[in-house]
Amino acid sequence: MNSHSSTTVTVGDDEQPSMAVIDLVSRTIGTDPLELDPLYNVIDPDLLNSLCSSSSGFTSLEFEYAGHTVVVEQSGSALEISLEPVTIGSGGSRGVTDSGRSA
């Protein structure tokens, strides 16, 4: 995978979004899912699953995991998960600043 490509999958009705994230990241970087850092180090998997399965108006969520930006989006009746490699010095102002405050 080159540094500018992204990967998107649609999550099936029988699949938990947290497990879909782990599976997609492990396939993308070519490693065993058990070798990845635990997802709960960056986001609560139960919260991710419940947000995506609720009808509370969820539209999207973005976080960084295993060197990738993970975007979870509701697209019509489907849930899509996209990965894009994090690039150092990309000039973006997302995330948390050095002072610990949101950018």
C-alpha positions as CSV (number, residue, x, y, z in Angstrom):
1,M,0.0,0.0,0.0
2,N,1.5,3.3,-0.9
3,S,1.5,6.4,1.4
4,H,-1.4,8.1,-0.5
5,S,-3.9,5.3,-0.9
6,S,-6.9,4.5,1.3
7,T,-8.9,1.4,1.8
8,T,-12.7,1.3,2.5
9,V,-14.9,-1.6,3.5
10,T,-18.6,-1.9,4.2
11,V,-19.4,-3.6,7.6
12,G,-21.9,-6.4,7.4
13,D,-24.9,-6.6,9.6
14,D,-23.5,-9.5,11.5
15,E,-20.1,-7.8,12.1
16,Q,-19.1,-5.6,15.0
17,P,-17.5,-2.3,13.8
18,S,-14.6,-2.7,16.3
19,M,-13.7,-6.1,14.9
20,A,-14.0,-4.8,11.4
21,V,-11.5,-2.1,12.2
22,I,-9.0,-4.6,13.6
23,D,-9.5,-6.9,10.6
24,L,-9.1,-4.1,8.1
25,V,-5.9,-2.7,9.7
26,S,-4.3,-6.1,10.1
27,R,-5.0,-7.1,6.5
28,T,-3.8,-3.7,5.3
29,I,-0.5,-3.8,7.1
30,G,0.0,-7.5,6.7
31,T,0.1,-8.6,10.3
32,D,-1.7,-10.9,12.6
33,P,-4.6,-9.1,14.5
34,L,-3.1,-10.4,17.8
35,E,0.1,-8.5,17.1
36,L,-1.7,-5.1,16.9
37,D,-1.8,-2.8,19.9
38,P,-5.2,-3.3,21.6
39,L,-7.9,-1.1,20.0
40,Y,-9.0,0.0,23.5
41,N,-5.7,2.0,23.8
42,V,-7.2,4.5,21.3
43,I,-11.0,4.0,21.5
44,D,-13.5,2.1,23.6
45,P,-14.6,-0.8,21.4
46,D,-17.9,-1.2,23.2
47,L,-18.6,2.5,22.6
48,L,-17.6,2.2,19.0
49,N,-20.0,-0.7,18.5
50,S,-22.9,0.9,20.3
51,L,-22.5,4.3,18.5
52,C,-22.6,2.6,15.2
53,S,-25.5,0.4,16.0
54,S,-27.7,3.0,17.6
55,S,-30.3,5.1,15.8
56,S,-29.1,8.3,17.7
57,G,-28.1,10.1,14.5
58,F,-24.6,8.8,14.3
59,T,-22.9,10.0,11.1
60,S,-19.1,9.7,11.4
61,L,-16.2,9.2,13.7
62,E,-12.4,9.5,13.1
63,F,-9.4,8.3,15.2
64,E,-5.9,7.1,14.7
65,Y,-4.9,3.5,15.1
66,A,-1.8,1.6,14.1
67,G,-0.4,4.3,12.0
68,H,-3.6,4.9,10.1
69,T,-6.5,7.4,10.3
70,V,-9.7,5.3,10.7
71,V,-12.9,6.9,9.5
72,V,-16.2,5.2,10.4
73,E,-19.2,6.7,8.5
74,Q,-22.8,5.9,8.2
75,S,-23.6,5.9,4.5
76,G,-27.3,5.4,4.0
77,S,-28.1,2.1,5.6
78,A,-24.5,0.9,5.4
79,L,-21.6,1.5,7.7
80,E,-18.3,2.1,6.0
81,I,-14.8,2.0,7.5
82,S,-11.9,3.8,5.7
83,L,-8.2,3.7,6.4
84,E,-5.6,6.1,5.3
85,P,-2.0,6.1,6.4
86,V,-1.0,8.8,8.8
87,T,1.6,11.0,7.2
88,I,4.0,12.9,9.4
89,G,4.2,16.6,8.5
90,S,1.1,16.5,6.3
91,G,0.3,20.0,7.4
92,G,-3.1,19.0,8.7
93,S,-4.4,20.5,12.0
94,R,-6.4,17.5,13.2
95,G,-6.2,15.9,16.5
96,V,-4.5,17.2,19.7
97,T,-1.9,20.0,19.8
98,D,1.3,19.8,21.8
99,S,-0.4,21.6,24.6
100,G,-3.0,18.8,24.9
101,R,-5.9,20.8,23.7
102,S,-7.9,19.9,20.7
103,A,-6.8,21.5,17.5
